[in-house]
Amino acid sequence: MITPGTAKVARRQLGLATRHQLITAAGVPDATVTSRTRPGGPWQRLLPRVYLLQTGPPDQRQRALAAVLYAAEPSADPLSGETAALTGAAALSLLGIRDTPPTPADVLVRAPRRLTGTPEVRPLTTSRWPRTITVAGVPSARPVRAAADFAARPGADAHPDRIRSVLAQVVQAGWCHPHDLHAELRASRLLARPAVRAAAAELLAGVRSVAEARARDALAGTGLPTPLWNARLYTPDGTFLASPDAYWPDEGVALEIDSAEYHYTRDAWHATLRRRLRLEAHGILVVSATPSMIRDTPTEVIAALRTLLTLTTPRPTPPTAQARGHEQLPLPFRVDR
């Protein structure tokens, strides 16, 4: 039977408790904890001294919080985020960021304390303690720090497209501004890594996906004008028109990179067609491509863009859309270390 003290701890911590909490706060005898966590018992040992007080399998949130409970000071409130906080891939995964390897979970531990890791938990001792937030009941570093800790993961440079994708998703989802992310990467001394430096430069230039980054790479050295990336276009009366992936304001040409992932439904496909019609109704010529075209046949996409950009030079009727809030950046774009 679960005591009132045990139930209180479990309710507060997603059905989880540490051995210290069960004995000192809930008044459960040490022998009872051992008995209940034996194979076939009503409780499960997820990590050393961390237990799930149920018989069913743990979900993603419970596994994440178990890592924090394992790393937190035994006598501290583990939900305060003062002595342990989830970060890196595990924290970003709770926010819905894809392409993040789930294990081991990275957990920040306040220096000078050090903790032995497990196959499921990788403690990261830090003297630069971040502001923390609670995500789905789990104390976590803010997304900007979690993204930097993800990029710092050993071997991350071996997967530059994964770094591009994850950092772009964090910015695209609105979890942080690219300038804040750049500052965090600089503070973490990660801009010396080529893959991280390139991803940060792309984000500052307005790029928000791996496909856009590849398109930007393909455009470099072609002699074509530099586009605005993800510019917000408005009609003369101030009505929002669209935000094409790349836009050449002087020529009135847009590049739209349409992934099949977002066009599975009839409504999504119709929305894409309506957006293109709105752009064309305001004198903007559109080149459409898929991410695979950008990856596999970039010369064909560049050729189409070159044709439209050349054709628009003597255009008698310029586009009526206006781009706001963007500065045209030269290619190649570089970030000082």
N, C-alpha and C positions, 0 to 999 in steps of 0.2 A: 504494500500500500504506500502511496506517495503522501508524505507528511505535508502539512500546510506550508512549512518553510521550503520544502523541496518544490512544491507547486508554484510558489512565488518566484523562486529563481528561474524555474523552467518557463513560466509565462513571460518573464522579462527578457529571456535570452534564447528565444526560438526553440525551446525544448532542450537546451544545453546547460551543462553545469560543469564546473571544475571539481576536482576532488576536494580542494581547499574550501570551496563554497559549500559543498554538501556536508562536510564535517563541521565547519565553524559557523556557517550562517544558517544552515537547515537542520543542524543537529543530528545528522545521520551518522551512526557509528561506523568507524573505519571498516569493521568486519562486514557490515551490511553493504557498503559500497562494493567491496570485493566480491561478495556473494552475488549481488544483482548484476554485476558486469561480467560474470563468467559466460562462456559460450552457451547459448540457449536461454540466458537470463533476460529479464525485461528491459535492461539497459545495455547500451552498446558503447564500447570504448572506441572513439574515433581517432584520438591522438593520446599520447602519454598524459594522463591526469585530466583528460577532457572526455566527457561522456554525453551521449545522446539518450535522453530519458524516454525512449520510445522503441518499439520493435521494428517499425518500418524503416526503409532506407532513408538516409539524409538527402535533402535537396541541395541545390547550389548555394542558397543562402546559409544553410546550416553548416555546410562544409567551410564556407568562407568565415563565418563567425567562429567556428571551432579553431581555425588557425589563429585568430586574434586572441581567443581565450588561452590557447597554448602559450602565446608569446607575451601576454600581459603579466605585469607584476602580480603575484598571487594575492597580495593584500590590497591591491588597487581595484577600483571599479573598472572592469574591462570595457564597459560601454562608453567610458569617458573619452577614449581616444588619447589619453595622456601618456600611457606607457607602451601601447601597441596600436598599430593601425594598418589595415589592409592597403596595399598599393600595387602598382604594376598591372600585369595582365588580369589578375583576379579581381581587382577593384574595377578595372575598365569593363570586364565582362558583366559585372553587376549593373553597369550603366547601359548595357546593350551593345557595346562595341564588339564587332566581330573580328575574326582572325587573331584572337588572343589565346595562346596556349594556356589551358586551365591549371596545370600543375607543374611544379610545386607553387603554392600560393606565396607571393612575396609579402612579408609583414615587416613594417618598420618597427625597430626597437630603439628606444632612446639610449644614446651613449651615456656613460661608458659600459652599460650592461651588455653582455653577450649571451647568446643562447644557442644551444646545439640544434641544428636543423634536423628535419625528418624527410622522408621521401615526399611527404605532402606539404611541408612548410619550409620556406627558405627565409630565415630571419635576416634582416638588413639593419645592422647597427648604424645609426646616424646621429651626428651632432647638430644637424640642420633640421630640427623638428618642424614639420609643416603644420599649417592650420588643417584641422580635420573636420569631416562632415560625417553624417550617418546616411548610408545608402542601404535601403531595404533592411534596416535594423543592424547593419554592420559598420563599426567605426572604420572610416577610410580616409586616406589622403585625398585632397581635392583632385579633380581630374587632371589639372595641369601638372601636378607633381606625379600622379600615377602614370601619366603618359611618359614623363621623363624617366621614371624608374623602369618603365617597360623598355624604353630605348636603351637603357644602360645594361639590360640583361645580358649576361655572357653569351656570345655567339649571335647576338641580334644583328650585327653587321653582315652576317652571312645571308640574311634575308632582307635585302633593301626594299623590295616591294612590300613586304609585311610592315616594315617601319613606315613607309609611305602611307600605306592603307590605314594603319591604326592612328597615326598622328592626324591624318586628314579627317578621319571619322570623328575624332574628338573635337576638332574645330568645326566641321560641317554640322555636327549635332548641337553646336552652341555651348559646349561645356567650357570652352575657353577661347580667348582671342589669340590669333596667331602671334601677335607681338608678346603677349604674356607667355605663351609657350616657348617662344624663342628666348625670352629672358630666363625662363626656368632651365632650358637646355644649356644655356650659357653658364648659369650658376652651378649646374651639375657637371660642368666641364665636358660636355658631350659633343660640342660643335667641332671638336678636332676629328671626330669620326666622319668619314666621307658620306656614308649613307644617311646619318642623322643631319649633317650639314646640308645635304642636298634636299632632304625632305623639308627642313625648316625654311630654306630659300624658296621652295615651291609654294609653301603656305603663305609666306609674306607676299609673294607675287599674285596671290589670289586663287591658286590651284587648290581643288578640294577633293580630288580622287586620284587613284593610280592611273586611270585612263587619261585624265587631263594632264597628269605629269608626263606620261608617255607622249601625248600630243605636243606638249611644250618642248620635250626633248627633240621630237621630230622637226619642229619648226626652227630650232636653233641652227644657224648656219645656212638657212635657205635663202636669205635675203628678203624674205617677206616682212611686211610691217609687223611690229609687235602688237599683239591683241591685248585687250582687257580680259581678265579671267573672272567669270561669274559676276560681271557688272549687272547692276539692276537698271533696267531700261524703263523709261516712263514716256508717256505721250505728252504732247505740248501742254495739255490741261492738267498734268500731274497724276494721271492714272497709271498705276503700275502695269507694265506690258509683259515683261518676261525677264528671265535672268539666264541668257545663253551661256554655255560653258566657256566659249571664247567669242570675243566680239571686236571687230575692227570698226571703230566709230567713224573714221574719215571715209571709209569705203562702204559702210553699211552692209557688212558681211558678217554672218554668225556661223559658228561651228557648234552643232548639237551632237553630243555623244550619248546615244540612247542605248541603255543596257536592256537585254531581254528580261533580266531579273525583275525589272520594274514595269514590264509590259505584259505580264501574264494574263491580266484581265482585260475585257473589252473596254471598260471605263478608263483604265490607265492608258491604253493605246489611243482612245479617242481624245483624251486630255493632251497627249503629245501632239496629235494632229492639229488640235485647236490652237495650241501654243504656236505651232509653226504658221498656221494661217494668220494669227494675230501679227506675228513678226512680218510676214510677207505683205500683209495689208498696209503696213507702215513703211514699205519700201525696202525692207531688209531681206537680202538674199541669204538663204540658209543652205549649208552643207551638212548633211546628216551622216553619221557613221556610228558603228558599234565599237565597243572596247576591243573586240577581236580584230576589227579592221585597223584600228590604231596600232595594235600590237603586231599584226602579221603583214599588213599591206599599207604601211604609212605613206609610201610614195604615191599611192593612188589618191589618198585623202589630200595630200599636199598638192597634187596636180589639180584636183578639183578646186581647192582654195585659191591656188595661183590663177586659175582661169577666171574665177569670179572677181578676185581682187583686181585683175587687169581689166576686165570688162567694165568695172564700175568707175574707172578713172574719168571717163567723159560723161558720166551719167547726167542726164538733163534734170532728173527729179531726185534730189537727195533724200535719204530716209528722214522721217519725222520724229523718230525716237531719240531720247536724250539719255546718256549714261550719267549717273550721279555717284559721287563719292569714291571714284577710282582715279588713281594716278597711273598713267601708262609707264610701265617699267621696261627697261631695255633687256634684250637677250644677248648673251647669257646673263642671268642675275646672280650676283655673288653676295655672300654674307661674310663680313669680317669675323674672324675668330675671336 
